[in-house]
Every structure is written in structure tokens, then in C-alpha cells.
Amino acid sequence: MSQFANTQTAPTAPREFGFWLDGAYQGGRELFERSSPGHGVPVTLIPKCTVDDLNAAVAAARRTFEDRSWAGISGAERAGVLLRTAQILRDRRDEIAYWEVLENGKPISQARGEIDHCIACFEVAAGAARLLHGDSFNSLGDNLFGMVLREPVGVVGLITPWNFPFLILCERVPFILASGCTMVVKPSEVTSATTLILGEILADAGLPKGAYNVVTGSGRTIGQALTEHPDVDMLSFTGSTSVGRSVVHAAADTNFKKLGLELGGKNPIIVFADADLEDAADGAAFGISFNTGQCCVSSSRLIVDRRVAKEFEEILARKMKKIVVGDPLDESTQVGAITTSQQNETIMSYIAKGNAEGARLVTGGSQMDLGKGTYIEPTLFSDVTKGMSIATDEIFGPVLSSFHFDTTEEAIHLANDTVYGLAASVWSKNIDTALSVTRRVRAGRFWVNCIMAGGPEMPLGGFKQSGWGREAGVYGVEEYTQVKSVHIDTGKRSHWIK
Ligand code: NAP
């Protein structure tokens, strides 16, 4: 058992990290001090990288891409590195979970579950590395044969948010590596530790130096510089729609780098009168409270059949009151701390707006005083109508807005009445209803009689302003490739000059 398995307390002094360049930690930079949102004590010291550091990281990634030590080896050899990484992650699971909890505030049991998902990501990507292939065209006539090659895009910049620092990282890194690309990662400044630890793990697994580099610092400085870097071939950005928009401008203003964007959501959970209401209420409580609602796929809009709305909201409120909110290092905690004080203020301001704009508070709505850290009660508003701030804006907190519908058409219309299209969930025992809604609601991920289910085999991504492209699974690997059409003349040339 590792030394972290039974660690129940925050460290007495913060751990200092270097940034990860060319297979080793680099120190000597000004440091950012991160405090645990669940405990209010300093836990990590993270370098504030300079643009020179970023240039060195991009140069290392470029050198390793061009020397073919990663892109030029077989898929089987790449798979070997990814599978060894999965094994080391298994061995260091408790340690990674511990740092994830300290910087993010999520419950320790949830963090361990996320690392299990990350291990699966590396295993699925290992399979994809071996199976990645192009296509051929035998239909161009006897004298012309066509091949379609898939080639790695090159150097990838990867920018990740603070809500799932390690999980979102691992839903991208193994798939990027499986394609043969190399990368420079910029995690959120407040949750950089586990992204740095992954550098050690990949090196131990045999990844060539320079294939995985991490620059740390704030988004406005080092993140912006990465989006503008002329020697980065592709940028994968996960974060808010507003920063996503600036990433698109930066790509257009520099080198037209290829973009993958995973952005915000205001995701509907649609409950029909014929659903198992106890199951659906459990799903709705989980969907809005998991990770304190700081989840791009949080189901933050409840769209419930008016015939059962009152009964359903009562069941749901009863369940939400029973959710165990508390110290993230406590094994029994289901919902931990809000990750940043800024996010805490944002959530509380939306709760105030919900009250002021005439929604009915059914349960929750208050800050919780647990003696230390920042916590908010899981909150349900009913009688929410179009035009209220809590109806349209992504709150990114444990605040659920309930709407009522009379017909299936109205439910579909309400579900689609958003600029986002990330995820959706429908609950009905009628297969016609469930499938019709699934086919008509515009969202990249759909759950029928379940919520946030799935594995790294399935692609992730959004419609509309929730983003471009897909991550994970075979689709995720293909995203980091570009296609080359090859035409081979197999006969005597028909001459142009007679
Ligand atoms: P954010 O403010 O957009 O930040 C995301 C990342 O971008 C962080 O690493 C941030 O660094 C960096 N960043 C900030 N400003 C930047 C700039 N001008 N140029 C380049 N990078 C910049 O988002 P967040 O508040 O961390 O995360 C919440 C948002 O992410 C929500 O909207 C949520 O829906 C979305 N999200 C989407 C998905 C998905 O898969 N669709 C998954 C998770 C989260 P610093 O933090 O160091 O400033």
C-alpha cells in the first residue's frame, strides 16, 4: 500500500514543482502558491514560466517530432509505452489522487475513480495506436491506385482547465501520443501538479525526451503565448467558450494552426412522466452535484413533464438534501469544495440572480460553513423561465434550473433553446419517446436513462458553441492526424504532348 493510501490530512508545507521540459524538471523560476480549496492551506508551489521557457518546450517537441523517435516507430512500440504508463498510473494512483484533491477540492474517492478512468484511456489509446490506418481506392481504374495515409499533425499545444485536471489531460494525452504527435501542455495555474507528475510517469514508461513537455503559469500570459505560437501545428483547448473564441482569433492571426475546442455547456436532462422517477431523480441529483457542478457536462437544466413536475421536484429535493458535502479528504464525502474563490463568487451571484429574477428556490442556495474551505449547498430552482440568467448562462456550480413542459415537441424545443450543444440526457420507459428526443436534441453526448456514463472508447465533443472536433477513442486519435491522398500510376502514362 502506498504512503498516500491513508493520508487524511493536507501537507504541513507546500510541495515545490519544476516545470517539465525535455524529460526533466526545470526549476529556478518565480513561483505561484496554490492553496487547497478544501482546507485553506498552501499545498503546491508552481513555476511561472516565461515565453523563453515556452519557446524551449516547443523546440523540444519539434525536435522530437522531426527526429522520428516517436512518430517513426511502430504503433506496437507506441502502444508499449502507453501500456507501461497505465501500469505506473495504477501503482501511483493514491499519490495522484491526493494531489488532485488538494489542488481541486474534489472528494478523494471520486479522484481515485477518475484515475481508474485515466488508466483506461491509456489502454484504449494503446489499442488505437496499433489499429490506426488509412484507406485505399481500388476504384480509380486499372492504371491508377489511390492510398489515403494518416499522418500525425506534428507539435500539439494542449490547454486544460481546473475542473478535471488529470482526467481531461488523460482524455487527450494518450490519444495525441497514439497518433505520433509530440506536445506542450499548459494546465490551469491552480491545478498543475498532476500534469507535471505525468511527465515523470511517461519518462519512466520510456517516452522519448521532448515528446511531452509542460509549461506552467497563467492562461493570460503563457496560455495566450501558446495559442499564438507559430511553430505549434495544432492546439487542443478545453475551457470556457469566451477563451475558446480568443483561441480561434489567435490561430487565425498566426499560422492557422488546426484547432480542437471543447467548451461550455448548459445541458438538459429531460424527464418524461413514464420514467422511473426515483431513478431519474437520483440521476438528476448526481448530474448537477457531481464535482460540485463544475463539470462541462453537468445537467444544469431540468426539463420535466408538467404532470409529474411537483412530485419529481419533491423527490429530487429530498435526495439533494441527503448529499454528503464535506472535507474532500474524507472517504465518505460525495461533494467537495468549490475550486476557486472566484468561481465561488460566480456561483453565489447566480443564486442571488435566480432569487431576484423570480425563480422559486426549492432547496439549497447557501454557502456552507464547515470551519475551513469553500462549500455551497446543492441547489434547485423551480419555475424557471426563458430570459432568466439561470436559464441561459453556464453557472459551473451545483445549481439546477427546472422548466416544465406539456408536449414532447415543447421538451425538444426547450432542450435546444441554448447556444450550447455539449451533452443531454433523457429519461423515459417509452423507446419511441427516448429515441425521438435523442435524434432531435442537438448535443455531442447523449445519455438515455443514465447520466455521465461511458468510457474512453466513446468520442467526446460538442455541437454549436460547445466546440469543434472530438476527443477520445479512435475518433480522438484521428483528430490528431491529417490525411494525405497518394495517387500511384501503375501503367504507361497517356501522354499530354502528342
Ligand atoms: P478558462 O478560463 O477558459 O480556462 C481554461 C484554460 O485556459 C486554463 O488552462 C486557463 O489557464 C487557460 N486560459 C485562460 N485564459 C487564456 C487565454 N487568454 N489564452 C489561452 N489560455 C487561456 O476555463 P475554466 O474556467 O478553467 O474552465 C471552465 C470552463 O471550461 C467551463 O466553461 C467549462 O464548461 C469548460 N470545460 C469544457 C469541457 C469540455 O470537454 N467541453 C471540459 C471541462 C471544462 P489559467 O486557469 O491558468 O488561467
Residues whose N, C-alpha, C, O or C-beta is under 5 A from the ligand:
A	BS01	NAP	I159 T160 P161 W162 K186 P187 S188 E189 V190 G217 S218 G219 R220 G223 Q224 T227 T238 G239 S240 T241 V243 E262 L263 G264 G265 C296 S466
